[in-house]
Amino acid sequence: MKKIILILSISALISCKKEKLPPSVLSIKNSVENLHIQDSLSKNKIIHAQHSEKDFYSEIKNYDISGIITASDFHTYDESNEIIQRPEPIGYIGTDYQRFHIHFTRIEKNIKNPYEYTVEGKSMVKNIIRSFKGNLLIIKSELSKTTNLPELRQGFALCKVEFKEDAHLSATGIFKGDLKVGFVLNENKEMQYDGIGFNADSFSNNRFEGNWTSFKTQHSKKVRFGDFRIPDSGDLDIGAGEFSPNPKYWDKGWKYYILSIAGETEKDSDLGKKMEARTWWK
C-alpha cells in the first residue's frame, strides 16, 4: 500500500487562519498544503522500459477495448500480481477544478466499423446528473515490448470522443476530446487492462483530455478525467504517491474525497468513504 507522509509548514498554517474552512478540515489543510509524499514501495519499484514500438492500428480492430474502459479490476503484473479493484474515474471541469463525475453504462463495438464504439453514460457536476450518448473512434494504436515482462506486450488506443447530453434539458452540452486507453496483450494475445507500473507515482489509465461546450451559450470548459490520476491537473493534485486533492478546492466538490483519505477523525473518514462509494448513476 502507498503511505503518505504529511509535513506541516508555517505558511500553510498562516493561510488556514485566513480561510473559512470547516473546523474538521483545518488540520487536514495544515498537513497537506505543502505536501511531501513518499511512496513506501518506490525504493523497490521496477521500471518497465518500453522498446520496439509497433503500429498496431490495423490489428486493434480485431480486439474490443470496451472492457478496458469499464474494467472492474485488473492485475498489477508485478511480483505480487495483485488484483486491484478499479475505482470510478476521477475528474474535473473548468479552470476552478470543479469535481466532475462520469460513469459509462454501455460501450458497444460497432459491427460495421470495428474502430468505432457506441457509448452511453452519465455525468454529475454539483449533484446535477445528466445522461449522454455518443461514440468514440480509434485513430491510433501502438504496441511495445517491456524489458522486464517479455511475455507481455503493452499498448494503447487513442480515441476521438464525442458525447452529447439531452439538448432539451438545462445545463447540457457536448463533450469532445481524446481518450487514451492503455492495455496489455498476454502470452495468449488476450487484451487486458494495463496495470503495469501500478505502484509508480504517476500511474494512470483511461485518460481523457477535452472540452464540454454548452448547447445554449456555446461556452466551453475544459474537462479532464482518468483512472487514479487526472491529466493536466495543475495544483488540484498535490499528491506524489497517489492522487490527493488540494484542500483549497474543498468546496469545489472534493470535500468527501479529502475526508475519505485524510479525515481528522474516524467519523470523518467513514463519512467520506461512504459518500465516495455512492452509485450515483443508478
Secondary structure in CASP SS format (residue, H / E / C, confidence):
PFRMAT SS
TARGET T0000
AUTHOR 0000-0000-0000
METHOD secondary structure of the structure
MODEL  1
M C 1.00
K C 1.00
K C 1.00
I C 1.00
I C 1.00
L C 1.00
I C 1.00
L C 1.00
S C 1.00
I H 1.00
S H 1.00
A H 1.00
L H 1.00
I H 1.00
S H 1.00
C H 1.00
K H 1.00
K H 1.00
E C 1.00
K C 1.00
L C 1.00
P C 1.00
P H 1.00
S H 1.00
V H 1.00
L H 1.00
S H 1.00
I H 1.00
K H 1.00
N H 1.00
S H 1.00
V H 1.00
E C 1.00
N C 1.00
L C 1.00
H C 1.00
I C 1.00
Q C 1.00
D C 1.00
S C 1.00
L C 1.00
S H 1.00
K H 1.00
N H 1.00
K C 1.00
I C 1.00
I C 1.00
H C 1.00
A C 1.00
Q E 1.00
H E 1.00
S E 1.00
E E 1.00
K E 1.00
D E 1.00
F C 1.00
Y H 1.00
S H 1.00
E H 1.00
I H 1.00
K C 1.00
N C 1.00
Y C 1.00
D C 1.00
I C 1.00
S H 1.00
G H 1.00
I H 1.00
I H 1.00
T C 1.00
A C 1.00
S C 1.00
D E 1.00
F E 1.00
H E 1.00
T C 1.00
Y C 1.00
D C 1.00
E C 1.00
S C 1.00
N C 1.00
E C 1.00
I E 1.00
I E 1.00
Q E 1.00
R C 1.00
P C 1.00
E C 1.00
P C 1.00
I E 1.00
G E 1.00
Y E 1.00
I E 1.00
G C 1.00
T C 1.00
D C 1.00
Y C 1.00
Q E 1.00
R E 1.00
F E 1.00
H E 1.00
I E 1.00
H E 1.00
F E 1.00
T E 1.00
R E 1.00
I E 1.00
E E 1.00
K E 1.00
N C 1.00
I C 1.00
K C 1.00
N C 1.00
P C 1.00
Y C 1.00
E E 1.00
Y E 1.00
T E 1.00
V E 1.00
E E 1.00
G E 1.00
K E 1.00
S E 1.00
M E 1.00
V E 1.00
K C 1.00
N C 1.00
I E 1.00
I E 1.00
R E 1.00
S E 1.00
F E 1.00
K E 1.00
G E 1.00
N E 1.00
L E 1.00
L E 1.00
I E 1.00
I E 1.00
K E 1.00
S E 1.00
E E 1.00
L E 1.00
S E 1.00
K E 1.00
T E 1.00
T C 1.00
N C 1.00
L C 1.00
P C 1.00
E C 1.00
L C 1.00
R E 1.00
Q E 1.00
G E 1.00
F E 1.00
A E 1.00
L E 1.00
C E 1.00
K E 1.00
V E 1.00
E E 1.00
F E 1.00
K E 1.00
E E 1.00
D C 1.00
A C 1.00
H C 1.00
L C 1.00
S C 1.00
A C 1.00
T C 1.00
G E 1.00
I E 1.00
F E 1.00
K E 1.00
G E 1.00
D E 1.00
L E 1.00
K E 1.00
V E 1.00
G E 1.00
F E 1.00
V E 1.00
L E 1.00
N C 1.00
E C 1.00
N C 1.00
K C 1.00
E C 1.00
M E 1.00
Q E 1.00
Y E 1.00
D C 1.00
G C 1.00
I C 1.00
G C 1.00
F C 1.00
N C 1.00
A C 1.00
D C 1.00
S C 1.00
F C 1.00
S C 1.00
N E 1.00
N E 1.00
R E 1.00
F E 1.00
E E 1.00
G E 1.00
N E 1.00
W E 1.00
T E 1.00
S E 1.00
F C 1.00
K C 1.00
T C 1.00
Q C 1.00
H C 1.00
S E 1.00
K E 1.00
K E 1.00
V E 1.00
R E 1.00
F E 1.00
G E 1.00
D E 1.00
F C 1.00
R C 1.00
I C 1.00
P C 1.00
D C 1.00
S C 1.00
G C 1.00
D C 1.00
L C 1.00
D E 1.00
I C 1.00
G C 1.00
A C 1.00
G C 1.00
E C 1.00
F C 1.00
S C 1.00
P E 1.00
N C 1.00
P H 1.00
K H 1.00
Y H 1.00
W H 1.00
D H 1.00
K H 1.00
G C 1.00
W C 1.00
K H 1.00
Y H 1.00
Y H 1.00
I H 1.00
L H 1.00
S H 1.00
I H 1.00
A H 1.00
G C 1.00
E C 1.00
T C 1.00
E H 1.00
K H 1.00
D H 1.00
S H 1.00
D H 1.00
L H 1.00
G H 1.00
K H 1.00
K H 1.00
M H 1.00
E H 1.00
A C 1.00
R C 1.00
T C 1.00
W C 1.00
W C 1.00
K C 1.00
END
